[in-house]
Amino acid sequence: MKDKLGIILGIGIAVAVVVTLIFYILNAGNIELSEIFPIFIVLILIVSAFYILWDRIKNIKKGFPAQDERLKLTNYKACSYGFIASIWSAVGAPLISGIFFDYELPGNYVTAIVVLFGGLTFMISYIYLAWKGA
Amino acid sequence: MKTRIKELRARYDLTQEDLARMVGVRRETIVFLEKGKYNPSLKLAHDVAKSLKTTIDELFIFD
C-alpha cells in the first residue's frame, strides 16, 4: 500500500512538472538559447523519474518489493551526492559567473541552478548506482 | 567478498527470482549478492542463509 501510494504520488508530481513545463514553453514566447539548457535538464529529470517509476511498477507487478534495502541505500547515497552538488553549485555558480563572465547572477537564476544541478546529480548517481551496485 | 549463493541455489533448484521472493528483495539484489558486489545487512544475510539451509559463515567467504 505504501509502495503504491509512493508511485501514485511520484506520477502526480512528474505529470505536474510536465504540465508546468508545457505551460511555460507555450507562454514564454521566444525561448532564448540560454533557456534551452535548463529546459533540457528538466526533460532529463522527467524522463529519469518516469524510468524509476516504471521500474518500481514492473517489480510490484512481478511480486517483488518496489524498494528493498539495496535500493534504499542507493537512494541515500544519491541523495547525499545531490545535496553536496547543490551546495557546491550554490557557491560555485555565482563565483564562476562573476570571475569568468563578469556577470552578477540574479538570485532566482542561482536557485534554478541549485535545484537543477542537485536534481541532475541525484538522478545520474541513482541510475548509475542502481545499475552498477551501491 | 565471495559467496556460495549461486552454488547452493543450484543445489536446491531455485532461480534468482525464487530466492528473491523468499527473502523479500528484488531480483537485482540477488544478482549483486552473487557477484559479491553488495554487502547485505545482517538480517538479509541471515534470511538468505536460512532460505538456502546453511549458515552465514558457510555462505559468505571473506578473502
N, CA and C atoms of all chains as a GROMACS GRO file, in nm:
protein
  591
    1MET      N    1   0.084  -0.121   0.000
    1MET     CA    2   0.000   0.000   0.000
    1MET      C    3   0.087   0.125   0.000
    2LYS      N    4   0.191   0.123   0.087
    2LYS     CA    5   0.281   0.237   0.097
    2LYS      C    6   0.356   0.258  -0.035
    3ASP      N    7   0.397   0.144  -0.097
    3ASP     CA    8   0.467   0.150  -0.225
    3ASP      C    9   0.378   0.210  -0.333
    4LYS      N   10   0.252   0.162  -0.337
    4LYS     CA   11   0.159   0.210  -0.439
    4LYS      C   12   0.131   0.360  -0.422
    5LEU      N   13   0.119   0.401  -0.295
    5LEU     CA   14   0.093   0.543  -0.265
    5LEU      C   15   0.212   0.628  -0.313
    6GLY      N   16   0.333   0.577  -0.289
    6GLY     CA   17   0.454   0.648  -0.333
    6GLY      C   18   0.459   0.662  -0.484
    7ILE      N   19   0.421   0.554  -0.554
    7ILE     CA   20   0.421   0.556  -0.701
    7ILE      C   21   0.317   0.655  -0.754
    8ILE      N   22   0.196   0.651  -0.695
    8ILE     CA   23   0.089   0.744  -0.738
    8ILE      C   24   0.133   0.888  -0.717
    9LEU      N   25   0.195   0.914  -0.600
    9LEU     CA   26   0.243   1.048  -0.567
    9LEU      C   27   0.353   1.090  -0.667
   10GLY      N   28   0.444   0.996  -0.697
   10GLY     CA   29   0.553   1.023  -0.792
   10GLY      C   30   0.500   1.057  -0.930
   11ILE      N   31   0.401   0.978  -0.976
   11ILE     CA   32   0.342   1.004  -1.109
   11ILE      C   33   0.273   1.142  -1.108
   12GLY      N   34   0.204   1.171  -0.999
   12GLY     CA   35   0.135   1.300  -0.987
   12GLY      C   36   0.232   1.417  -0.997
   13ILE      N   37   0.344   1.406  -0.925
   13ILE     CA   38   0.444   1.515  -0.927
   13ILE      C   39   0.506   1.527  -1.067
   14ALA      N   40   0.540   1.412  -1.127
   14ALA     CA   41   0.602   1.414  -1.260
   14ALA      C   42   0.508   1.476  -1.364
   15VAL      N   43   0.379   1.438  -1.358
   15VAL     CA   44   0.281   1.494  -1.452
   15VAL      C   45   0.266   1.645  -1.429
   16ALA      N   46   0.265   1.686  -1.301
   16ALA     CA   47   0.253   1.829  -1.269
   16ALA      C   48   0.372   1.907  -1.326
   17VAL      N   49   0.492   1.849  -1.318
   17VAL     CA   50   0.612   1.915  -1.373
   17VAL      C   51   0.600   1.925  -1.526
   18VAL      N   52   0.552   1.816  -1.589
   18VAL     CA   53   0.536   1.816  -1.736
   18VAL      C   54   0.437   1.925  -1.777
   19VAL      N   55   0.323   1.932  -1.708
   19VAL     CA   56   0.220   2.033  -1.740
   19VAL      C   57   0.277   2.174  -1.723
   20THR      N   58   0.351   2.195  -1.612
   20THR     CA   59   0.411   2.327  -1.586
   20THR      C   60   0.508   2.364  -1.698
   21LEU      N   61   0.588   2.265  -1.740
   21LEU     CA   62   0.687   2.289  -1.847
   21LEU      C   63   0.617   2.324  -1.978
   22ILE      N   64   0.509   2.252  -2.009
   22ILE     CA   65   0.434   2.278  -2.133
   22ILE      C   66   0.377   2.421  -2.129
   23PHE      N   67   0.317   2.458  -2.014
   23PHE     CA   68   0.263   2.594  -1.999
   23PHE      C   69   0.372   2.699  -2.017
   24TYR      N   70   0.489   2.670  -1.959
   24TYR     CA   71   0.600   2.766  -1.967
   24TYR      C   72   0.643   2.784  -2.113
   25ILE      N   73   0.659   2.669  -2.183
   25ILE     CA   74   0.705   2.676  -2.323
   25ILE      C   75   0.601   2.748  -2.410
   26LEU      N   76   0.472   2.720  -2.387
   26LEU     CA   77   0.367   2.782  -2.468
   26LEU      C   78   0.355   2.933  -2.444
   27ASN      N   79   0.384   2.975  -2.319
   27ASN     CA   80   0.364   3.117  -2.286
   27ASN      C   81   0.493   3.198  -2.282
   28ALA      N   82   0.606   3.133  -2.306
   28ALA     CA   83   0.734   3.204  -2.295
   28ALA      C   84   0.763   3.292  -2.417
   29GLY      N   85   0.690   3.270  -2.525
   29GLY     CA   86   0.719   3.346  -2.648
   29GLY      C   87   0.845   3.293  -2.711
   30ASN      N   88   0.939   3.384  -2.739
   30ASN     CA   89   1.067   3.340  -2.796
   30ASN      C   90   1.157   3.286  -2.687
   31ILE      N   91   1.190   3.159  -2.698
   31ILE     CA   92   1.279   3.100  -2.598
   31ILE      C   93   1.423   3.122  -2.642
   32GLU      N   94   1.500   3.187  -2.553
   32GLU     CA   95   1.640   3.215  -2.585
   32GLU      C   96   1.724   3.089  -2.568
   33LEU      N   97   1.842   3.096  -2.627
   33LEU     CA   98   1.933   2.981  -2.623
   33LEU      C   99   1.970   2.944  -2.478
   34SER      N  100   1.985   3.047  -2.393
   34SER     CA  101   2.023   3.024  -2.253
   34SER      C  102   1.914   2.951  -2.176
   35GLU      N  103   1.787   2.960  -2.227
   35GLU     CA  104   1.675   2.894  -2.157
   35GLU      C  105   1.658   2.750  -2.201
   36ILE      N  106   1.718   2.714  -2.314
   36ILE     CA  107   1.704   2.577  -2.365
   36ILE      C  108   1.775   2.478  -2.273
   37PHE      N  109   1.890   2.518  -2.220
   37PHE     CA  110   1.970   2.429  -2.134
   37PHE      C  111   1.892   2.385  -2.009
   38PRO      N  112   1.832   2.481  -1.931
   38PRO     CA  113   1.753   2.435  -1.815
   38PRO      C  114   1.633   2.349  -1.855
   39ILE      N  115   1.570   2.382  -1.969
   39ILE     CA  116   1.455   2.301  -2.014
   39ILE      C  117   1.501   2.159  -2.045
   40PHE      N  118   1.618   2.149  -2.105
   40PHE     CA  119   1.675   2.019  -2.139
   40PHE      C  120   1.701   1.938  -2.011
   41ILE      N  121   1.755   2.004  -1.908
   41ILE     CA  122   1.781   1.936  -1.779
   41ILE      C  123   1.650   1.888  -1.717
   42VAL      N  124   1.548   1.974  -1.721
   42VAL     CA  125   1.417   1.936  -1.666
   42VAL      C  126   1.362   1.814  -1.740
   43LEU      N  127   1.380   1.812  -1.873
   43LEU     CA  128   1.334   1.697  -1.953
   43LEU      C  129   1.406   1.569  -1.911
   44ILE      N  130   1.539   1.580  -1.890
   44ILE     CA  131   1.618   1.464  -1.845
   44ILE      C  132   1.563   1.414  -1.710
   45LEU      N  133   1.535   1.509  -1.620
   45LEU     CA  134   1.483   1.472  -1.487
   45LEU      C  135   1.347   1.402  -1.498
   46ILE      N  136   1.262   1.454  -1.588
   46ILE     CA  137   1.129   1.394  -1.604
   46ILE      C  138   1.141   1.252  -1.660
   47VAL      N  139   1.223   1.236  -1.762
   47VAL     CA  140   1.242   1.104  -1.824
   47VAL      C  141   1.298   1.005  -1.720
   48SER      N  142   1.398   1.051  -1.643
   48SER     CA  143   1.458   0.965  -1.540
   48SER      C  144   1.356   0.927  -1.434
   49ALA      N  145   1.273   1.025  -1.392
   49ALA     CA  146   1.171   0.998  -1.290
   49ALA      C  147   1.072   0.894  -1.340
   50PHE      N  148   1.030   0.908  -1.467
   50PHE     CA  149   0.936   0.810  -1.524
   50PHE      C  150   1.002   0.672  -1.535
   51TYR      N  151   1.132   0.669  -1.565
   51TYR     CA  152   1.204   0.540  -1.572
   51TYR      C  153   1.204   0.471  -1.435
   52ILE      N  154   1.235   0.548  -1.330
   52ILE     CA  155   1.238   0.491  -1.193
   52ILE      C  156   1.099   0.441  -1.153
   53LEU      N  157   0.995   0.521  -1.186
   53LEU     CA  158   0.858   0.481  -1.152
   53LEU      C  159   0.818   0.355  -1.229
   54TRP      N  160   0.855   0.350  -1.358
   54TRP     CA  161   0.822   0.232  -1.441
   54TRP      C  162   0.890   0.107  -1.384
   55ASP      N  163   1.016   0.123  -1.340
   55ASP     CA  164   1.092   0.013  -1.282
   55ASP      C  165   1.024  -0.040  -1.156
   56ARG      N  166   0.974   0.051  -1.074
   56ARG     CA  167   0.906   0.011  -0.949
   56ARG      C  168   0.774  -0.059  -0.979
   57ILE      N  169   0.698  -0.005  -1.075
   57ILE     CA  170   0.570  -0.066  -1.112
   57ILE      C  171   0.594  -0.208  -1.164
   58LYS      N  172   0.698  -0.222  -1.249
   58LYS     CA  173   0.732  -0.352  -1.308
   58LYS      C  174   0.761  -0.455  -1.196
   59ASN      N  175   0.837  -0.412  -1.094
   59ASN     CA  176   0.872  -0.503  -0.984
   59ASN      C  177   0.752  -0.539  -0.899
   60ILE      N  178   0.665  -0.442  -0.874
   60ILE     CA  179   0.544  -0.470  -0.794
   60ILE      C  180   0.456  -0.571  -0.867
   61LYS      N  181   0.442  -0.553  -1.000
   61LYS     CA  182   0.360  -0.645  -1.080
   61LYS      C  183   0.414  -0.788  -1.074
   62LYS      N  184   0.547  -0.801  -1.065
   62LYS     CA  185   0.609  -0.934  -1.060
   62LYS      C  186   0.608  -0.992  -0.918
   63GLY      N  187   0.561  -0.915  -0.821
   63GLY     CA  188   0.553  -0.964  -0.684
   63GLY      C  189   0.676  -0.933  -0.600
   64PHE      N  190   0.763  -0.844  -0.651
   64PHE     CA  191   0.882  -0.803  -0.574
   64PHE      C  192   0.853  -0.670  -0.507
   65PRO      N  193   0.931  -0.634  -0.404
   65PRO     CA  194   0.909  -0.503  -0.342
   65PRO      C  195   0.955  -0.390  -0.436
   66ALA      N  196   0.888  -0.275  -0.425
   66ALA     CA  197   0.927  -0.161  -0.509
   66ALA      C  198   1.066  -0.114  -0.471
   67GLN      N  199   1.097  -0.122  -0.342
   67GLN     CA  200   1.227  -0.079  -0.291
   67GLN      C  201   1.273  -0.178  -0.186
   68ASP      N  202   1.394  -0.229  -0.201
   68ASP     CA  203   1.449  -0.316  -0.096
   68ASP      C  204   1.568  -0.244  -0.031
   69GLU      N  205   1.640  -0.314   0.057
   69GLU     CA  206   1.747  -0.245   0.133
   69GLU      C  207   1.858  -0.191   0.042
   70ARG      N  208   1.888  -0.263  -0.069
   70ARG     CA  209   1.995  -0.216  -0.160
   70ARG      C  210   1.952  -0.086  -0.228
   71LEU      N  211   1.826  -0.081  -0.270
   71LEU     CA  212   1.778   0.038  -0.339
   71LEU      C  213   1.763   0.156  -0.243
   72LYS      N  214   1.730   0.126  -0.115
   72LYS     CA  215   1.722   0.233  -0.015
   72LYS      C  216   1.860   0.293   0.007
   73LEU      N  217   1.963   0.206   0.011
   73LEU     CA  218   2.100   0.252   0.028
   73LEU      C  219   2.142   0.337  -0.094
   74THR      N  220   2.103   0.289  -0.213
   74THR     CA  221   2.130   0.363  -0.336
   74THR      C  222   2.066   0.502  -0.329
   75ASN      N  223   1.942   0.504  -0.280
   75ASN     CA  224   1.868   0.629  -0.267
   75ASN      C  225   1.940   0.726  -0.172
   76TYR      N  226   1.984   0.675  -0.057
   76TYR     CA  227   2.054   0.759   0.042
   76TYR      C  228   2.183   0.816  -0.018
   77LYS      N  229   2.258   0.729  -0.088
   77LYS     CA  230   2.384   0.775  -0.146
   77LYS      C  231   2.359   0.882  -0.252
   78ALA      N  232   2.262   0.855  -0.341
   78ALA     CA  233   2.231   0.951  -0.448
   78ALA      C  234   2.183   1.083  -0.389
   79CYS      N  235   2.103   1.075  -0.281
   79CYS     CA  236   2.054   1.197  -0.213
   79CYS      C  237   2.171   1.278  -0.158
   80SER      N  238   2.267   1.209  -0.097
   80SER     CA  239   2.380   1.284  -0.039
   80SER      C  240   2.465   1.346  -0.149
   81TYR      N  241   2.483   1.276  -0.263
   81TYR     CA  242   2.558   1.335  -0.374
   81TYR      C  243   2.485   1.458  -0.430
   82GLY      N  244   2.352   1.444  -0.441
   82GLY     CA  245   2.271   1.556  -0.491
   82GLY      C  246   2.280   1.676  -0.398
   83PHE      N  247   2.279   1.648  -0.268
   83PHE     CA  248   2.287   1.755  -0.167
   83PHE      C  249   2.422   1.827  -0.176
   84ILE      N  250   2.530   1.748  -0.187
   84ILE     CA  251   2.664   1.808  -0.198
   84ILE      C  252   2.674   1.892  -0.326
   85ALA      N  253   2.619   1.837  -0.437
   85ALA     CA  254   2.622   1.910  -0.564
   85ALA      C  255   2.544   2.041  -0.554
   86SER      N  256   2.431   2.038  -0.482
   86SER     CA  257   2.351   2.161  -0.463
   86SER      C  258   2.430   2.267  -0.389
   87ILE      N  259   2.497   2.225  -0.282
   87ILE     CA  260   2.574   2.321  -0.201
   87ILE      C  261   2.687   2.382  -0.284
   88TRP      N  262   2.760   2.294  -0.354
   88TRP     CA  263   2.872   2.345  -0.434
   88TRP      C  264   2.826   2.434  -0.550
   89SER      N  265   2.710   2.400  -0.608
   89SER     CA  266   2.661   2.483  -0.718
   89SER      C  267   2.614   2.619  -0.666
   90ALA      N  268   2.559   2.620  -0.542
   90ALA     CA  269   2.517   2.748  -0.482
   90ALA      C  270   2.637   2.839  -0.458
   91VAL      N  271   2.749   2.778  -0.425
   91VAL     CA  272   2.871   2.857  -0.401
   91VAL      C  273   2.940   2.887  -0.534
   92GLY      N  274   2.947   2.783  -0.620
   92GLY     CA  275   3.026   2.794  -0.743
   92GLY      C  276   2.964   2.876  -0.854
   93ALA      N  277   2.831   2.865  -0.873
   93ALA     CA  278   2.766   2.933  -0.986
   93ALA      C  279   2.787   3.085  -0.983
   94PRO      N  280   2.761   3.154  -0.870
   94PRO     CA  281   2.783   3.300  -0.869
   94PRO      C  282   2.932   3.335  -0.885
   95LEU      N  283   3.020   3.250  -0.827
   95LEU     CA  284   3.164   3.276  -0.838
   95LEU      C  285   3.211   3.265  -0.983
   96ILE      N  286   3.173   3.153  -1.049
   96ILE     CA  287   3.215   3.130  -1.188
   96ILE      C  288   3.159   3.240  -1.278
   97SER      N  289   3.032   3.272  -1.255
   97SER     CA  290   2.968   3.376  -1.336
   97SER      C  291   3.040   3.511  -1.319
   98GLY      N  292   3.076   3.543  -1.194
   98GLY     CA  293   3.144   3.670  -1.166
   98GLY      C  294   3.284   3.676  -1.221
   99ILE      N  295   3.359   3.567  -1.199
   99ILE     CA  296   3.501   3.566  -1.238
   99ILE      C  297   3.517   3.554  -1.390
  100PHE      N  298   3.450   3.458  -1.452
  100PHE     CA  299   3.472   3.430  -1.594
  100PHE      C  300   3.386   3.512  -1.690
  101PHE      N  301   3.266   3.549  -1.647
  101PHE     CA  302   3.175   3.620  -1.739
  101PHE      C  303   3.147   3.764  -1.695
  102ASP      N  304   3.205   3.803  -1.580
  102ASP     CA  305   3.186   3.937  -1.527
  102ASP      C  306   3.036   3.974  -1.520
  103TYR      N  307   2.956   3.880  -1.472
  103TYR     CA  308   2.811   3.897  -1.468
  103TYR      C  309   2.760   3.850  -1.332
  104GLU      N  310   2.685   3.938  -1.267
  104GLU     CA  311   2.632   3.900  -1.135
  104GLU      C  312   2.499   3.826  -1.153
  105LEU      N  313   2.500   3.698  -1.115
  105LEU     CA  314   2.380   3.615  -1.133
  105LEU      C  315   2.267   3.660  -1.040
  106PRO      N  316   2.145   3.679  -1.094
  106PRO     CA  317   2.032   3.711  -1.006
  106PRO      C  318   1.999   3.592  -0.916
  107GLY      N  319   1.937   3.621  -0.802
  107GLY     CA  320   1.906   3.516  -0.703
  107GLY      C  321   1.822   3.402  -0.760
  108ASN      N  322   1.721   3.437  -0.846
  108ASN     CA  323   1.634   3.331  -0.900
  108ASN      C  324   1.710   3.238  -0.994
  109TYR      N  325   1.812   3.292  -1.062
  109TYR     CA  326   1.895   3.208  -1.150
  109TYR      C  327   1.976   3.109  -1.066
  110VAL      N  328   2.031   3.161  -0.955
  110VAL     CA  329   2.112   3.075  -0.866
  110VAL      C  330   2.023   2.964  -0.810
  111THR      N  331   1.900   2.999  -0.768
  111THR     CA  332   1.808   2.898  -0.715
  111THR      C  333   1.780   2.791  -0.820
  112ALA      N  334   1.755   2.836  -0.944
  112ALA     CA  335   1.727   2.740  -1.053
  112ALA      C  336   1.848   2.648  -1.075
  113ILE      N  337   1.968   2.707  -1.075
  113ILE     CA  338   2.090   2.626  -1.096
  113ILE      C  339   2.105   2.523  -0.984
  114VAL      N  340   2.082   2.566  -0.859
  114VAL     CA  341   2.096   2.476  -0.743
  114VAL      C  342   1.999   2.359  -0.754
  115VAL      N  343   1.873   2.390  -0.786
  115VAL     CA  344   1.770   2.285  -0.796
  115VAL      C  345   1.802   2.189  -0.911
  116LEU      N  346   1.833   2.246  -1.029
  116LEU     CA  347   1.857   2.162  -1.146
  116LEU      C  348   1.984   2.079  -1.133
  117PHE      N  349   2.090   2.141  -1.085
  117PHE     CA  350   2.218   2.070  -1.071
  117PHE      C  351   2.207   1.960  -0.965
  118GLY      N  352   2.141   1.992  -0.852
  118GLY     CA  353   2.120   1.891  -0.746
  118GLY      C  354   2.036   1.776  -0.797
  119GLY      N  355   1.927   1.808  -0.867
  119GLY     CA  356   1.838   1.706  -0.922
  119GLY      C  357   1.908   1.618  -1.023
  120LEU      N  358   1.985   1.682  -1.110
  120LEU     CA  359   2.057   1.607  -1.215
  120LEU      C  360   2.161   1.513  -1.152
  121THR      N  361   2.233   1.563  -1.052
  121THR     CA  362   2.333   1.480  -0.984
  121THR      C  363   2.266   1.362  -0.915
  122PHE      N  364   2.150   1.388  -0.851
  122PHE     CA  365   2.077   1.280  -0.784
  122PHE      C  366   2.038   1.172  -0.885
  123MET      N  367   1.978   1.216  -0.998
  123MET     CA  368   1.929   1.119  -1.097
  123MET      C  369   2.044   1.037  -1.156
  124ILE      N  370   2.153   1.105  -1.194
  124ILE     CA  371   2.267   1.035  -1.255
  124ILE      C  372   2.324   0.935  -1.154
  125SER      N  373   2.344   0.981  -1.027
  125SER     CA  374   2.401   0.892  -0.924
  125SER      C  375   2.308   0.774  -0.899
  126TYR      N  376   2.177   0.801  -0.890
  126TYR     CA  377   2.081   0.696  -0.859
  126TYR      C  378   2.082   0.588  -0.967
  127ILE      N  379   2.074   0.630  -1.094
  127ILE     CA  380   2.070   0.534  -1.203
  127ILE      C  381   2.202   0.459  -1.213
  128TYR      N  382   2.313   0.531  -1.196
  128TYR     CA  383   2.446   0.466  -1.202
  128TYR      C  384   2.462   0.363  -1.089
  129LEU      N  385   2.428   0.403  -0.966
  129LEU     CA  386   2.445   0.313  -0.851
  129LEU      C  387   2.349   0.194  -0.858
  130ALA      N  388   2.228   0.218  -0.906
  130ALA     CA  389   2.131   0.108  -0.918
  130ALA      C  390   2.178   0.007  -1.023
  131TRP      N  391   2.246   0.057  -1.124
  131TRP     CA  392   2.292  -0.029  -1.234
  131TRP      C  393   2.425  -0.098  -1.200
  132LYS      N  394   2.513  -0.023  -1.134
  132LYS     CA  395   2.648  -0.072  -1.108
  132LYS      C  396   2.663  -0.137  -0.971
  133GLY      N  397   2.572  -0.103  -0.879
  133GLY     CA  398   2.580  -0.157  -0.743
  133GLY      C  399   2.625  -0.053  -0.644
  134ALA      N  400   2.547  -0.038  -0.534
  134ALA     CA  401   2.579   0.065  -0.435
  134ALA      C  402   2.693   0.021  -0.344
  135MET      N  403   3.470  -0.996  -0.141
  135MET     CA  404   3.383  -1.095  -0.078
  135MET      C  405   3.328  -1.191  -0.184
  136LYS      N  406   3.335  -1.321  -0.156
  136LYS     CA  407   3.278  -1.421  -0.246
  136LYS      C  408   3.160  -1.487  -0.176
  137THR      N  409   3.067  -1.536  -0.255
  137THR     CA  410   2.953  -1.605  -0.194
  137THR      C  411   2.929  -1.741  -0.262
  138ARG      N  412   2.861  -1.826  -0.190
  138ARG     CA  413   2.825  -1.958  -0.246
  138ARG      C  414   2.676  -1.963  -0.280
  139ILE      N  415   2.618  -1.844  -0.295
  139ILE     CA  416   2.473  -1.838  -0.318
  139ILE      C  417   2.436  -1.913  -0.447
  140LYS      N  418   2.512  -1.887  -0.555
  140LYS     CA  419   2.479  -1.948  -0.685
  140LYS      C  420   2.485  -2.102  -0.676
  141GLU      N  421   2.590  -2.148  -0.611
  141GLU     CA  422   2.610  -2.294  -0.597
  141GLU      C  423   2.494  -2.358  -0.517
  142LEU      N  424   2.461  -2.296  -0.404
  142LEU     CA  425   2.355  -2.352  -0.319
  142LEU      C  426   2.217  -2.336  -0.383
  143ARG      N  427   2.201  -2.227  -0.457
  143ARG     CA  428   2.074  -2.205  -0.527
  143ARG      C  429   2.052  -2.316  -0.629
  144ALA      N  430   2.160  -2.351  -0.699
  144ALA     CA  431   2.152  -2.458  -0.800
  144ALA      C  432   2.123  -2.593  -0.732
  145ARG      N  433   2.180  -2.611  -0.614
  145ARG     CA  434   2.159  -2.737  -0.541
  145ARG      C  435   2.011  -2.758  -0.507
  146TYR      N  436   1.946  -2.650  -0.468
  146TYR     CA  437   1.803  -2.659  -0.431
  146TYR      C  438   1.710  -2.624  -0.548
  147ASP      N  439   1.770  -2.612  -0.667
  147ASP     CA  440   1.693  -2.585  -0.789
  147ASP      C  441   1.606  -2.459  -0.777
  148LEU      N  442   1.670  -2.354  -0.728
  148LEU     CA  443   1.598  -2.227  -0.712
  148LEU      C  444   1.649  -2.127  -0.814
  149THR      N  445   1.559  -2.048  -0.870
  149THR     CA  446   1.603  -1.941  -0.960
  149THR      C  447   1.632  -1.817  -0.875
  150GLN      N  448   1.694  -1.717  -0.938
  150GLN     CA  449   1.720  -1.592  -0.865
  150GLN      C  450   1.589  -1.530  -0.820
  151GLU      N  451   1.486  -1.540  -0.906
  151GLU     CA  452   1.355  -1.484  -0.872
  151GLU      C  453   1.293  -1.555  -0.752
  152ASP      N  454   1.308  -1.688  -0.749
  152ASP     CA  455   1.254  -1.766  -0.636
  152ASP      C  456   1.317  -1.719  -0.504
  153LEU      N  457   1.450  -1.711  -0.507
  153LEU     CA  458   1.522  -1.672  -0.385
  153LEU      C  459   1.486  -1.529  -0.344
  154ALA      N  460   1.475  -1.440  -0.444
  154ALA     CA  461   1.439  -1.301  -0.415
  154ALA      C  462   1.303  -1.294  -0.347
  155ARG      N  463   1.207  -1.373  -0.398
  155ARG     CA  464   1.073  -1.374  -0.337
  155ARG      C  465   1.078  -1.430  -0.195
  156MET      N  466   1.162  -1.533  -0.175
  156MET     CA  467   1.171  -1.596  -0.042
  156MET      C  468   1.224  -1.499   0.063
  157VAL      N  469   1.319  -1.414   0.024
  157VAL     CA  470   1.378  -1.323   0.123
  157VAL      C  471   1.322  -1.180   0.115
  158GLY      N  472   1.233  -1.157   0.016
  158GLY     CA  473   1.165  -1.027   0.007
  158GLY      C  474   1.251  -0.914  -0.046
  159VAL      N  475   1.333  -0.945  -0.146
  159VAL     CA  476   1.410  -0.838  -0.212
  159VAL      C  477   1.387  -0.846  -0.363
  160ARG      N  478   1.445  -0.750  -0.436
  160ARG     CA  479   1.434  -0.752  -0.583
  160ARG      C  480   1.536  -0.850  -0.639
  161ARG      N  481   1.509  -0.899  -0.760
  161ARG     CA  482   1.597  -0.997  -0.823
  161ARG      C  483   1.739  -0.941  -0.841
  162GLU      N  484   1.747  -0.812  -0.875
  162GLU     CA  485   1.878  -0.749  -0.898
  162GLU      C  486   1.966  -0.758  -0.772
  163THR      N  487   1.904  -0.753  -0.656
  163THR     CA  488   1.980  -0.761  -0.531
  163THR      C  489   2.047  -0.897  -0.519
  164ILE      N  490   1.976  -1.002  -0.560
  164ILE     CA  491   2.035  -1.137  -0.558
  164ILE      C  492   2.151  -1.144  -0.658
  165VAL      N  493   2.133  -1.080  -0.774
  165VAL     CA  494   2.240  -1.077  -0.876
  165VAL      C  495   2.366  -1.012  -0.817
  166PHE      N  496   2.348  -0.896  -0.753
  166PHE     CA  497   2.462  -0.824  -0.693
  166PHE      C  498   2.525  -0.905  -0.579
  167LEU      N  499   2.440  -0.973  -0.502
  167LEU     CA  500   2.491  -1.057  -0.392
  167LEU      C  501   2.577  -1.171  -0.447
  168GLU      N  502   2.528  -1.236  -0.553
  168GLU     CA  503   2.602  -1.348  -0.613
  168GLU      C  504   2.737  -1.303  -0.669
  169LYS      N  505   2.738  -1.181  -0.724
  169LYS     CA  506   2.864  -1.129  -0.780
  169LYS      C  507   2.956  -1.074  -0.672
  170GLY      N  508   2.906  -1.066  -0.548
  170GLY     CA  509   2.986  -1.011  -0.438
  170GLY      C  510   3.000  -0.860  -0.446
  171LYS      N  511   2.904  -0.796  -0.516
  171LYS     CA  512   2.912  -0.651  -0.534
  171LYS      C  513   2.826  -0.575  -0.433
  172TYR      N  514   2.761  -0.647  -0.344
  172TYR     CA  515   2.678  -0.581  -0.244
  172TYR      C  516   2.695  -0.647  -0.109
  173ASN      N  517   2.723  -0.566  -0.008
  173ASN     CA  518   2.732  -0.618   0.129
  173ASN      C  519   2.594  -0.612   0.193
  174PRO      N  520   2.531  -0.727   0.215
  174PRO     CA  521   2.395  -0.723   0.269
  174PRO      C  522   2.394  -0.689   0.418
  175SER      N  523   2.276  -0.649   0.466
  175SER     CA  524   2.259  -0.628   0.609
  175SER      C  525   2.264  -0.766   0.676
  176LEU      N  526   2.281  -0.764   0.807
  176LEU     CA  527   2.288  -0.892   0.881
  176LEU      C  528   2.157  -0.969   0.865
  177LYS      N  529   2.045  -0.895   0.862
  177LYS     CA  530   1.914  -0.960   0.850
  177LYS      C  531   1.900  -1.029   0.715
  178LEU      N  532   1.943  -0.957   0.607
  178LEU     CA  533   1.930  -1.018   0.474
  178LEU      C  534   2.024  -1.137   0.460
  179ALA      N  535   2.146  -1.124   0.513
  179ALA     CA  536   2.242  -1.236   0.509
  179ALA      C  537   2.183  -1.356   0.581
  180HIS      N  538   2.120  -1.331   0.696
  180HIS     CA  539   2.056  -1.439   0.775
  180HIS      C  540   1.942  -1.503   0.697
  181ASP      N  541   1.858  -1.418   0.636
  181ASP     CA  542   1.742  -1.470   0.561
  181ASP      C  543   1.786  -1.554   0.441
  182VAL      N  544   1.890  -1.507   0.370
  182VAL     CA  545   1.939  -1.582   0.253
  182VAL      C  546   1.999  -1.715   0.300
  183ALA      N  547   2.078  -1.710   0.406
  183ALA     CA  548   2.139  -1.832   0.459
  183ALA      C  549   2.032  -1.932   0.503
  184LYS      N  550   1.929  -1.881   0.569
  184LYS     CA  551   1.820  -1.967   0.616
  184LYS      C  552   1.745  -2.029   0.497
  185SER      N  553   1.720  -1.948   0.394
  185SER     CA  554   1.650  -1.999   0.275
  185SER      C  555   1.730  -2.106   0.204
  186LEU      N  556   1.863  -2.096   0.211
  186LEU     CA  557   1.948  -2.194   0.144
  186LEU      C  558   1.998  -2.302   0.241
  187LYS      N  559   1.934  -2.308   0.356
  187LYS     CA  560   1.961  -2.410   0.459
  187LYS      C  561   2.109  -2.419   0.495
  188THR      N  562   2.166  -2.305   0.519
  188THR     CA  563   2.307  -2.300   0.558
  188THR      C  564   2.328  -2.188   0.661
  189THR      N  565   2.453  -2.161   0.692
  189THR     CA  566   2.482  -2.053   0.786
  189THR      C  567   2.550  -1.938   0.713
  190ILE      N  568   2.554  -1.822   0.777
  190ILE     CA  569   2.616  -1.705   0.716
  190ILE      C  570   2.765  -1.733   0.689
  191ASP      N  571   2.828  -1.800   0.783
  191ASP     CA  572   2.971  -1.835   0.770
  191ASP      C  573   2.999  -1.918   0.645
  192GLU      N  574   2.908  -2.012   0.619
  192GLU     CA  575   2.924  -2.101   0.504
  192GLU      C  576   2.894  -2.030   0.372
  193LEU      N  577   2.806  -1.930   0.381
  193LEU     CA  578   2.755  -1.864   0.260
  193LEU      C  579   2.849  -1.755   0.208
  194PHE      N  580   2.906  -1.679   0.299
  194PHE     CA  581   2.992  -1.567   0.258
  194PHE      C  582   3.137  -1.597   0.292
  195ILE      N  583   3.222  -1.581   0.190
  195ILE     CA  584   3.364  -1.608   0.210
  195ILE      C  585   3.441  -1.476   0.196
  196PHE      N  586   3.507  -1.440   0.304
  196PHE     CA  587   3.586  -1.316   0.301
  196PHE      C  588   3.732  -1.350   0.275
  197ASP      N  589   3.790  -1.282   0.174
  197ASP     CA  590   3.931  -1.309   0.139
  197ASP      C  591   4.025  -1.248   0.242
   0.00000   0.00000   0.00000
